[in-house]
Amino acid sequence: MPVDPRLAEEYLAPVDTARVWAEVDLDALAHNLTIIRSRAGAGVGIMLVVKADAYGHGAVAIAHHAVRCGVASLGVGTSCEALELRSAGLRVPILILGTVVDEEVPRVLRHGVEIGLHSFDRLHQLEREARRLGLQARVHINVDTGMGRLGVLPERALDLLQEVRRSEHVHLAGVMTHISSLAGNASPETTLQAKQFADVITTAQEAGIHCGRIHLANSTGLFSGLCPLYDTVRPGIAALGVLPETIPGGEDLHPVLSLRSQVVFLKDIPAGTPVGYGSTWRAPRQTRIATLPLGYNDGVPWNLSNRGTVLLAGQHAPIVGCVSMDYTTVDVGAIEGLCVGAVATLIGKQGAAQITVAEVARAAGTIPYEITCSVGKRVPRICVGGESPTLPSQVPTPACPPALVTPTARAVTAMERPSEPAPSKGARAHP
Ligand SMILES: Cc1ncc(COP(=O)(O)O)c(C=O)c1O
């Protein structure tokens, strides 16, 4: 018999959401943005990087709160990500940091999304499409100073900049490069990258080219303080409360993500009982196994098998056996009085204990980015906090300055022009 939809909603939804959930702490985001803002200094705009669904945290909620906190613009990886934010009502400038493919160009232009520009071919295509649509394409030229993936090489950058300047339908909104260093900026490569970028900017300015927004610093660049910040910084992971452990300053940040679940089954097993695929773990003594209804599909790395821990009743309990797609098993023999329904924390705080994203990454032999990006699609993101934006508002660069709109251009400015951020308590006007 088909399930009555009202009953399905009443009985199934709470069960689904209680199996496993990710808490996204918007107050922590606001706190981190305040720190980023003070590191960046007055007059430097924040382009918050929210690609890959804000590194798994949920891009729409993160972006909305960040904009309420005064973030001036957003960076994404793909057209789809940009359009998702536009359709969720975000009107601030959005830059596709990566690249577009041909078929995506018309929609991206119609929605006033800015595009990272790497090649003359793409410039010509943008010029044709923007002319056909009667719009201005807004681009940021990406100079490849050392990443070796996207971007125009420094020696061709001036030619590309000049060709953009000659273009009627393509407007230069910015110039950027990306630092390749993982460990901070004190490497010879970073010094060279920063120098090559500075040379491109100086040459362009000497040639009378107005570069728009100029940006290179990601979280590492911003916190290591060794590269120039220009007028815009482009942090991602620091806003989410995580920094590579080699960079000082991470201890002041608050983690935004917690990953939680609940015990669905407790089983007493005798010594020698195997647990999980491949019987990689056998109980060394009589003990109790708690089964948690989340696995590698939900963001528990398989590499935590027999290696990671989970917080239960405020204590660390070892993951035993292989993590499977839907389940994780934990030895809770040392924890007395645990019941089915007890909350398990895989990332985050419980009582005085904490498991950080960096710790999980280290135990799994990967980087923190991969841990948060791997929180699965079926894990609901539950936002907590977010009552009070804390940053002074920033006035984003006008999306399409009237002087630059060609006579035939249809106004995309209304679409792009951000609504005034709500005045926050104690907010002061941006200088
Ligand atoms: C071009 C670009 N800029 C900025 C960032 C943000 O980097 P992070 O999260 O390390 O601050 C990224 C992320 O990978 C990126 O690809």
The ligand as a MOL file (V3000), in Angstrom:
LIG
                    3D

  0  0  0     0  0            999 V3000
M  V30 BEGIN CTAB
M  V30 COUNTS 16 16 0 0 0
M  V30 BEGIN ATOM
M  V30 1 C 41.8920 30.2140 -7.6000 0
M  V30 2 C 41.6350 29.9940 -6.1420 0
M  V30 3 N 41.6680 31.0370 -5.3060 0
M  V30 4 C 41.4480 30.9000 -3.9830 0
M  V30 5 C 41.1950 29.6540 -3.4290 0
M  V30 6 C 40.9720 29.5470 -1.9440 0
M  V30 7 O 41.9900 28.7960 -1.3630 0
M  V30 8 P 41.9950 28.4940 0.2000 0
M  V30 9 O 40.7720 27.6910 0.4760 0
M  V30 10 O 43.2370 27.7090 0.4070 0
M  V30 11 O 41.9670 29.7910 0.8910 0
M  V30 12 C 41.1600 28.5450 -4.2650 0
M  V30 13 C 40.9180 27.2140 -3.7010 0
M  V30 14 O 41.4340 26.2270 -4.0700 0
M  V30 15 C 41.3840 28.7130 -5.6560 0
M  V30 16 O 41.3640 27.6770 -6.5080 0
M  V30 END ATOM
M  V30 BEGIN BOND
M  V30 1 1 1 2
M  V30 2 1 2 3
M  V30 3 2 2 15
M  V30 4 2 3 4
M  V30 5 1 4 5
M  V30 6 1 5 6
M  V30 7 2 5 12
M  V30 8 1 6 7
M  V30 9 1 7 8
M  V30 10 2 8 9
M  V30 11 1 8 10
M  V30 12 1 8 11
M  V30 13 1 12 13
M  V30 14 1 12 15
M  V30 15 2 13 14
M  V30 16 1 15 16
M  V30 END BOND
M  V30 END CTAB
M  END
